[in-house]
Amino acid sequence: MSRKIFKHTFVPQLELTTELIDGKRYYVLPDGTKLKSVTTLLAEKLDNSSLLEWKKKVGEEKANMISTQAARRGTAIHSIAERYLLNEEKYYSSNEMPVNIESFQPIKRVLDAHVDNVLGVELPLCSKALGCAGRTDLVAEYDGVPSIIDFKTSKKLKDKEWIESYFLQSTLYSMMFERIYAIKIPRIAIVITVDHEPDPQTFVVDRAQFVNRVLEVILS
């Protein structure tokens, strides 16, 4: 199978550990400061009525099962992408589920066509000022522009209006990265691999359009 070899210009990595507090993920900084994960913070701040309605509709037990399966699948596909971006020869193992290998292929095509000069993969980031921390999937050049690139999985196609949290999450990562490394990140790329769709959904946007919304949300 053909593959791309990526150029690496890695930034130094922060050392962050994680801790669960009341079922919520926190990141622990070297000085002991505990910051909510980006996903935890956004889940608290954004309207989740549609998620609650879905859980009510399908039932708590089935909703938990679906969420757990989706999380496992997402983790597997992210691991394949990480190994591929690190130029590992075998980026998926012999016991990898075929559905996960298949789901990675649309992401692979985007990476091969648009991405290079990798600055960080699964990169830890934090900001006391923003009150959160996390790991971003990928910081690299997308069509030559330094970008936060995030991978998602979905069972169905999504409208842009449905995924505000994805854009806010990546915007937070870009703001943290700029503060820590003094490297501008003007672009966000969200790449979604969708069940039974040969091509991924790719949303490439200007980061600047979401900064005010991020500040509005986290200060609310």
Backbone bond lengths (Angstrom), bond angles and torsions (degrees), N, CA, C in turn:
res aa  C-N    CA-C-N  psi(-1)  N-CA   C-N-CA  omega(-1)  CA-C   N-CA-C  phi
1 M - - - 1.462 - - 1.523 109.61 -
2 S 1.311 116.78 127.98 1.464 119.93 -178.29 1.517 110.39 -67.44
3 R 1.322 115.34 150.88 1.445 119.21 179.92 1.511 110.19 -149.83
4 K 1.329 115.39 161.70 1.454 122.05 177.99 1.526 108.93 -99.02
5 I 1.312 116.18 146.71 1.455 121.21 171.54 1.527 107.42 -106.17
6 F 1.329 116.11 120.30 1.451 121.48 -173.39 1.524 111.94 -90.60
7 K 1.314 115.45 143.74 1.461 121.30 171.26 1.524 108.33 -77.73
8 H 1.331 116.14 135.81 1.462 121.47 179.71 1.522 110.63 -113.33
9 T 1.315 116.12 129.48 1.464 122.34 171.56 1.529 106.32 -132.06
10 F 1.333 115.45 65.48 1.451 120.69 -169.84 1.528 112.68 -66.73
11 V 1.334 114.99 137.56 1.469 120.67 170.41 1.534 107.88 -83.86
12 P 1.349 118.45 158.14 1.466 120.04 176.75 1.530 110.64 -63.27
13 Q 1.327 116.24 141.32 1.465 119.83 -177.91 1.521 111.90 -92.06
14 L 1.328 115.74 140.45 1.457 121.62 170.97 1.528 109.07 -73.69
15 E 1.320 115.74 153.29 1.464 120.70 175.52 1.525 108.51 -103.03
16 L 1.323 116.16 102.53 1.459 121.60 178.74 1.523 109.13 -121.82
17 T 1.332 115.98 140.75 1.457 120.39 172.47 1.531 108.24 -111.27
18 T 1.333 115.89 167.45 1.466 119.69 -179.19 1.525 110.32 -118.19
19 E 1.320 114.51 156.40 1.464 121.41 -179.25 1.520 108.42 -150.79
20 L 1.323 116.75 139.54 1.454 121.45 175.42 1.527 109.04 -95.25
21 I 1.326 115.82 126.40 1.459 121.76 177.58 1.528 106.68 -126.94
22 D 1.325 116.18 116.72 1.467 121.47 -176.74 1.527 111.64 52.55
23 G 1.335 115.22 39.44 1.453 120.92 177.14 1.506 115.59 78.18
24 K 1.326 116.97 5.58 1.455 121.06 -178.81 1.530 109.79 -114.30
25 R 1.343 114.99 142.47 1.461 119.97 -176.83 1.524 111.56 -82.19
26 Y 1.326 113.86 130.57 1.459 121.68 174.22 1.528 108.66 -122.97
27 Y 1.329 116.02 151.77 1.459 121.86 172.58 1.522 108.54 -106.84
28 V 1.319 114.96 137.52 1.461 120.94 -177.81 1.525 108.81 -106.83
29 L 1.333 116.00 120.41 1.460 122.14 -179.62 1.531 109.82 -79.91
30 P 1.329 117.55 162.89 1.477 120.22 179.96 1.524 113.54 -56.03
31 D 1.354 117.99 -28.60 1.466 119.61 179.83 1.529 112.40 -86.92
32 G 1.339 117.11 6.08 1.454 121.28 177.74 1.520 114.80 93.54
33 T 1.327 118.27 -9.24 1.465 121.33 178.06 1.532 110.17 -61.89
34 K 1.328 116.08 135.92 1.458 121.00 178.98 1.526 109.13 -110.15
35 L 1.327 116.34 124.12 1.453 122.69 -178.65 1.518 109.85 -119.83
36 K 1.334 116.63 138.99 1.454 120.58 176.12 1.526 110.51 -61.29
37 S 1.331 115.74 147.24 1.463 118.20 173.28 1.520 109.39 -66.84
38 V 1.313 116.02 154.95 1.464 121.01 179.16 1.526 110.49 -57.62
39 T 1.328 116.87 -43.51 1.461 119.45 -178.32 1.530 111.19 -66.80
40 T 1.324 116.81 -37.47 1.466 120.13 177.10 1.522 110.69 -63.56
41 L 1.322 116.07 -46.00 1.463 120.74 -178.75 1.529 111.14 -60.95
42 L 1.331 116.41 -47.20 1.466 119.86 -178.18 1.528 111.32 -67.39
43 A 1.334 117.13 -36.21 1.462 120.11 177.95 1.522 111.00 -62.17
44 E 1.324 116.76 -35.18 1.461 121.19 178.87 1.530 111.85 -73.28
45 K 1.327 115.95 -34.03 1.465 120.01 -171.15 1.529 113.98 -90.64
46 L 1.332 117.01 -31.05 1.467 119.83 -173.81 1.526 111.08 -91.48
47 D 1.310 115.37 158.19 1.460 122.16 178.63 1.528 109.75 -67.54
48 N 1.335 116.54 119.42 1.465 119.80 179.77 1.525 111.60 -114.87
49 S 1.321 116.75 25.44 1.464 120.81 -177.39 1.534 112.27 -62.34
50 S 1.340 116.75 -35.48 1.468 119.23 -179.74 1.526 110.95 -67.27
51 L 1.349 116.31 -36.63 1.468 120.03 177.10 1.526 110.64 -66.11
52 L 1.318 116.76 -43.54 1.459 120.91 179.18 1.528 110.98 -63.82
53 E 1.325 116.06 -38.01 1.461 120.60 178.65 1.521 110.48 -65.43
54 W 1.346 116.55 -40.47 1.465 120.65 178.32 1.528 110.37 -63.89
55 K 1.328 117.35 -44.00 1.465 120.30 178.73 1.523 111.38 -61.19
56 K 1.323 116.20 -39.23 1.454 120.83 178.72 1.529 110.53 -65.59
57 K 1.329 115.73 -37.83 1.462 120.95 -177.05 1.523 111.77 -68.54
58 V 1.347 117.29 -46.54 1.466 120.63 -174.80 1.526 112.61 -90.72
59 G 1.333 116.42 -16.18 1.462 120.03 -177.15 1.511 111.34 97.63
60 E 1.316 115.85 144.75 1.469 121.61 -174.30 1.523 112.31 -60.73
61 E 1.329 116.93 -43.36 1.470 120.55 -176.49 1.531 111.00 -64.75
62 K 1.324 116.58 -47.74 1.468 119.65 -179.67 1.525 110.68 -66.65
63 A 1.334 117.35 -38.89 1.465 120.45 178.97 1.520 110.61 -61.35
64 N 1.329 116.74 -42.29 1.470 120.49 178.90 1.521 110.83 -64.66
65 M 1.324 117.35 -39.58 1.468 120.97 179.15 1.525 110.68 -64.47
66 I 1.332 116.57 -45.30 1.466 120.73 179.76 1.523 110.23 -63.03
67 S 1.322 116.96 -43.31 1.468 121.49 -179.18 1.519 110.99 -64.09
68 T 1.333 116.79 -40.51 1.468 120.68 179.75 1.522 110.95 -65.79
69 Q 1.335 116.62 -43.67 1.467 120.42 178.24 1.528 110.75 -62.36
70 A 1.324 116.54 -42.49 1.468 120.30 -179.93 1.521 110.96 -64.47
71 A 1.336 116.47 -39.52 1.466 120.22 179.73 1.526 111.17 -65.20
72 R 1.321 116.44 -41.48 1.476 120.33 179.04 1.523 110.81 -64.77
73 R 1.317 115.33 -42.70 1.464 119.27 178.82 1.520 110.61 -63.59
74 G 1.326 116.55 -45.10 1.460 120.59 178.45 1.509 112.33 -59.40
75 T 1.341 116.30 -42.98 1.468 120.76 179.14 1.530 110.97 -61.77
76 A 1.334 116.34 -42.95 1.473 120.51 -179.50 1.521 111.22 -63.09
77 I 1.324 117.04 -44.68 1.466 120.65 -178.14 1.522 110.56 -68.94
78 H 1.323 117.80 -37.92 1.463 120.93 176.02 1.526 110.89 -62.83
79 S 1.333 116.83 -37.68 1.472 120.06 179.38 1.525 111.15 -66.42
80 I 1.327 116.91 -40.34 1.463 120.25 176.48 1.528 109.76 -62.44
81 A 1.334 116.74 -45.55 1.468 120.57 179.78 1.519 111.20 -61.78
82 E 1.324 117.21 -40.64 1.465 120.62 179.54 1.524 110.96 -61.26
83 R 1.333 116.77 -47.57 1.467 119.86 -179.82 1.525 111.42 -64.31
84 Y 1.333 116.64 -37.41 1.466 120.34 178.68 1.526 110.77 -64.14
85 L 1.322 116.64 -44.95 1.468 121.37 -179.07 1.523 112.20 -67.74
86 L 1.327 116.79 -26.31 1.462 120.73 177.76 1.530 111.90 -85.04
87 N 1.316 116.24 6.11 1.469 123.14 177.23 1.528 113.09 65.98
88 E 1.340 116.90 26.59 1.454 119.37 176.74 1.529 109.41 -70.54
89 E 1.326 115.36 137.39 1.467 119.93 -174.65 1.525 111.20 -61.48
90 K 1.330 116.86 -45.87 1.457 121.05 177.97 1.526 107.97 -106.49
91 Y 1.310 115.01 94.12 1.462 118.47 -174.88 1.524 112.36 -87.78
92 Y 1.329 117.43 -5.85 1.457 119.17 165.36 1.519 107.95 -138.01
93 S 1.331 115.74 145.82 1.459 120.91 -173.42 1.527 110.68 -85.49
94 S 1.328 114.78 167.50 1.465 120.38 -177.40 1.525 111.49 -66.94
95 N 1.339 117.31 -22.88 1.462 119.04 -179.51 1.537 112.40 -100.05
96 E 1.340 116.26 13.32 1.466 119.90 177.51 1.524 109.82 -66.65
97 M 1.326 116.73 138.34 1.464 119.88 178.96 1.530 109.89 -65.07
98 P 1.339 117.53 131.77 1.474 120.31 -178.11 1.519 113.35 -54.96
99 V 1.331 117.77 -34.62 1.467 120.07 -179.06 1.526 110.89 -63.67
100 N 1.336 117.09 -33.13 1.467 119.78 179.60 1.532 110.98 -73.65
101 I 1.327 116.56 -39.45 1.466 120.33 176.29 1.535 109.94 -62.39
102 E 1.336 115.46 -42.71 1.462 119.91 178.74 1.528 111.05 -63.67
103 S 1.333 116.80 -40.57 1.466 120.69 -178.65 1.524 111.88 -68.72
104 F 1.332 117.04 -25.28 1.462 119.91 178.66 1.521 112.20 -74.97
105 Q 1.328 118.50 -25.43 1.461 120.83 -172.69 1.534 113.54 -57.97
106 P 1.349 120.42 -42.94 1.472 118.74 176.19 1.527 112.79 -61.15
107 I 1.339 116.56 -38.21 1.474 120.24 176.50 1.519 109.89 -64.27
108 K 1.315 116.82 -42.85 1.467 121.79 179.99 1.525 111.08 -58.00
109 R 1.324 116.89 -41.95 1.459 119.75 -179.50 1.536 111.28 -63.65
110 V 1.332 116.85 -38.06 1.469 120.03 176.93 1.518 110.29 -66.59
111 L 1.322 117.02 -44.84 1.465 120.84 179.21 1.528 110.82 -60.04
112 D 1.318 116.41 -45.53 1.464 120.48 -178.36 1.525 111.79 -63.08
113 A 1.328 116.92 -38.18 1.465 121.08 -173.55 1.523 113.25 -84.63
114 H 1.330 118.20 -29.79 1.469 119.50 -166.90 1.528 116.16 -124.84
115 V 1.329 118.76 -17.24 1.470 120.58 -166.76 1.523 111.77 -112.91
116 D 1.350 115.47 138.77 1.464 121.81 171.32 1.522 108.84 -163.66
117 N 1.331 115.26 -179.28 1.465 122.57 -179.34 1.531 110.63 51.82
118 V 1.308 114.98 68.59 1.460 122.54 -174.61 1.528 110.46 -77.22
119 L 1.336 115.69 124.68 1.469 121.40 178.79 1.522 112.21 -95.42
120 G 1.313 116.51 -27.23 1.462 119.48 179.97 1.516 111.26 -169.91
121 V 1.334 115.72 142.85 1.460 122.62 176.98 1.525 107.46 -124.69
122 E 1.330 116.79 129.10 1.470 121.14 -174.40 1.528 109.00 49.64
123 L 1.319 115.07 53.07 1.462 122.13 -171.35 1.529 111.41 -87.42
124 P 1.354 118.31 124.25 1.467 120.30 176.62 1.528 110.62 -71.77
125 L 1.335 115.48 137.15 1.462 121.84 179.91 1.524 108.72 -140.00
126 C 1.319 116.96 152.74 1.464 119.67 179.92 1.526 110.05 -155.95
127 S 1.328 114.93 160.80 1.469 121.35 175.21 1.517 108.67 -155.93
128 K 1.329 116.81 117.24 1.461 119.90 174.31 1.519 110.49 -66.98
129 A 1.329 116.78 -34.60 1.462 120.52 -179.37 1.524 111.41 -64.19
130 L 1.336 116.53 -38.83 1.457 121.01 179.38 1.533 112.20 -86.27
131 G 1.320 115.56 -15.08 1.454 119.99 175.79 1.505 115.70 76.15
132 C 1.336 117.52 27.49 1.457 119.28 -178.43 1.524 111.02 -156.51
133 A 1.320 114.85 171.10 1.461 121.83 179.99 1.522 108.05 -153.58
134 G 1.329 116.38 169.74 1.453 119.32 178.76 1.512 111.93 174.77
135 R 1.312 115.38 -171.73 1.467 122.30 176.21 1.520 108.31 -123.26
136 T 1.306 115.83 125.13 1.463 119.33 177.37 1.525 109.32 -92.85
137 D 1.327 116.50 142.67 1.460 120.96 -176.24 1.526 111.85 -58.13
138 L 1.337 116.18 -47.82 1.460 119.55 -171.98 1.517 110.82 -157.90
139 V 1.327 115.34 133.34 1.467 122.01 167.50 1.520 106.17 -117.66
140 A 1.324 116.50 118.94 1.465 120.62 -175.72 1.519 108.33 -163.16
141 E 1.314 115.93 176.60 1.458 119.76 174.43 1.527 109.19 -84.98
142 Y 1.331 115.12 127.95 1.462 121.66 173.99 1.519 106.57 -109.54
143 D 1.319 116.13 112.57 1.470 121.42 -172.68 1.524 110.62 52.55
144 G 1.323 115.95 40.56 1.464 122.01 174.96 1.515 115.66 84.63
145 V 1.348 117.84 -1.09 1.468 121.32 -177.68 1.530 109.27 -110.47
146 P 1.351 118.75 125.89 1.470 120.22 178.13 1.526 110.88 -56.06
147 S 1.326 116.12 128.86 1.462 120.80 -169.89 1.524 111.68 -144.47
148 I 1.339 114.76 153.08 1.454 121.40 162.27 1.525 106.30 -89.42
149 I 1.330 116.44 125.25 1.463 121.61 -177.05 1.525 107.68 -120.11
150 D 1.320 115.46 123.16 1.462 120.62 -174.09 1.515 110.05 -120.87
151 F 1.342 116.74 136.20 1.453 122.09 -179.47 1.523 109.58 -104.30
152 K 1.321 116.20 134.57 1.454 122.26 177.51 1.521 110.02 -131.70
153 T 1.331 115.59 157.14 1.462 121.32 173.12 1.523 108.47 -119.18
154 S 1.334 116.42 149.92 1.460 119.79 -178.32 1.522 110.07 -153.54
155 K 1.312 115.38 149.62 1.457 120.22 175.65 1.527 112.11 -84.59
156 K 1.340 116.56 -15.94 1.465 119.33 -179.00 1.524 109.65 -146.92
157 L 1.321 115.58 161.72 1.454 121.36 177.59 1.522 110.24 -63.83
158 K 1.331 115.88 146.93 1.463 121.09 -176.72 1.529 110.33 -119.63
159 D 1.326 115.58 142.33 1.458 120.66 170.05 1.522 109.03 -81.15
160 K 1.309 116.35 150.23 1.458 121.00 -179.48 1.529 111.77 -56.90
161 E 1.335 116.45 -35.25 1.467 121.15 -177.43 1.522 111.97 -66.62
162 W 1.333 117.50 -19.48 1.465 120.34 -177.75 1.530 112.97 -83.25
163 I 1.312 117.63 -13.89 1.472 119.53 -168.27 1.528 112.26 -117.76
164 E 1.319 115.96 36.29 1.467 118.87 177.71 1.521 111.15 -54.67
165 S 1.332 117.15 -40.36 1.465 119.72 -176.71 1.530 111.64 -61.00
166 Y 1.350 117.66 -32.63 1.464 120.19 177.74 1.524 110.43 -63.70
167 F 1.320 116.18 -44.45 1.466 119.98 -179.41 1.533 111.35 -67.73
168 L 1.317 116.67 -39.35 1.464 119.43 179.43 1.524 110.86 -67.57
169 Q 1.320 116.99 -40.13 1.458 121.67 177.40 1.533 110.21 -58.40
170 S 1.311 117.03 -49.91 1.465 120.56 -178.19 1.525 111.97 -68.34
171 T 1.329 116.44 -33.77 1.461 119.62 176.21 1.521 110.92 -63.93
172 L 1.324 116.94 -43.14 1.467 120.25 175.56 1.528 110.89 -58.64
173 Y 1.318 117.04 -44.13 1.464 119.93 178.38 1.524 111.22 -61.17
174 S 1.334 116.35 -41.31 1.469 119.27 -179.07 1.529 111.01 -65.23
175 M 1.322 116.96 -38.82 1.466 120.99 178.89 1.531 111.03 -65.91
176 M 1.326 116.52 -41.64 1.465 120.60 176.95 1.525 110.97 -63.36
177 F 1.333 115.08 -46.12 1.471 119.56 -177.74 1.524 110.80 -60.45
178 E 1.335 116.94 -44.69 1.470 120.46 -179.77 1.521 110.97 -61.24
179 R 1.329 116.52 -40.58 1.464 120.46 -178.36 1.531 111.44 -67.64
180 I 1.327 116.65 -39.72 1.466 120.74 -176.49 1.528 111.93 -77.01
181 Y 1.336 116.77 -43.50 1.463 120.53 -169.30 1.524 114.03 -109.93
182 A 1.336 117.73 -3.76 1.476 121.92 179.41 1.528 111.64 55.12
183 I 1.335 115.46 39.59 1.470 122.49 175.37 1.516 107.62 -122.75
184 K 1.314 117.59 124.12 1.450 121.80 -177.83 1.534 111.27 -69.62
185 I 1.324 115.34 136.98 1.467 121.86 177.77 1.535 107.53 -125.17
186 P 1.313 117.86 88.40 1.472 120.09 -174.04 1.524 115.37 -84.93
187 R 1.324 117.88 -6.84 1.474 119.03 -171.38 1.530 110.68 -128.35
188 I 1.336 114.49 149.37 1.461 123.24 173.09 1.522 108.09 -124.28
189 A 1.327 116.56 137.06 1.465 121.32 174.81 1.525 108.54 -129.74
190 I 1.325 116.10 119.20 1.456 122.28 176.16 1.525 107.45 -104.54
191 V 1.328 116.57 121.27 1.467 121.70 -177.52 1.531 107.94 -115.71
192 I 1.324 116.76 116.62 1.465 121.94 -175.59 1.528 109.39 -114.01
193 T 1.331 115.96 120.66 1.460 119.89 172.95 1.521 107.69 -91.10
194 V 1.333 115.91 125.70 1.470 122.46 -170.18 1.531 109.41 -114.76
195 D 1.327 115.70 133.06 1.464 120.51 178.97 1.524 111.35 -52.22
196 H 1.337 115.47 133.29 1.464 123.51 173.28 1.529 113.32 65.00
197 E 1.334 116.54 16.27 1.466 121.17 175.52 1.528 108.46 -113.66
198 P 1.346 118.08 126.72 1.467 119.69 -177.39 1.522 113.50 -69.18
199 D 1.325 116.28 -27.54 1.466 120.29 -177.91 1.526 110.16 -114.17
200 P 1.322 116.08 147.19 1.462 118.50 177.92 1.522 110.98 -78.58
201 Q 1.311 115.63 161.60 1.456 120.01 165.71 1.518 107.32 -88.89
202 T 1.326 116.47 128.02 1.459 120.91 -179.34 1.525 109.13 -126.30
203 F 1.312 115.54 121.71 1.461 121.87 178.72 1.526 107.79 -113.22
204 V 1.322 116.57 110.34 1.467 122.00 179.93 1.517 107.46 -110.93
205 V 1.336 116.49 118.75 1.466 120.38 -171.70 1.527 110.87 -136.14
206 D 1.322 114.44 161.43 1.460 122.21 174.52 1.526 108.73 -78.52
207 R 1.317 116.60 122.40 1.455 121.44 -178.51 1.528 112.70 -56.71
208 A 1.322 117.50 -35.73 1.460 122.01 -172.25 1.529 112.93 -57.58
209 Q 1.331 117.31 -29.17 1.463 119.61 -176.15 1.523 112.99 -71.11
210 F 1.344 117.92 -10.75 1.459 120.35 -177.93 1.533 113.99 -110.93
211 V 1.327 118.12 -4.73 1.467 120.12 -175.21 1.525 111.37 -62.95
212 N 1.312 117.74 -47.13 1.464 120.01 -178.90 1.529 111.03 -62.64
213 R 1.310 117.23 -38.33 1.462 120.67 178.83 1.525 110.70 -66.12
214 V 1.319 117.88 -39.71 1.464 121.42 175.80 1.523 110.50 -58.10
215 L 1.314 116.54 -49.19 1.468 120.06 -178.90 1.519 111.15 -63.95
216 E 1.320 115.92 -38.42 1.474 119.77 177.59 1.524 110.80 -61.16
217 V 1.330 116.64 -42.60 1.460 121.20 -176.97 1.523 111.42 -69.70
218 I 1.329 117.93 -49.69 1.463 119.15 -173.16 1.519 112.33 -74.18
219 L 1.339 117.19 -19.97 1.465 119.68 178.97 1.528 112.03 -94.03
220 S 1.336 116.61 -1.44 1.471 119.55 -177.62 1.524 111.00 -75.82
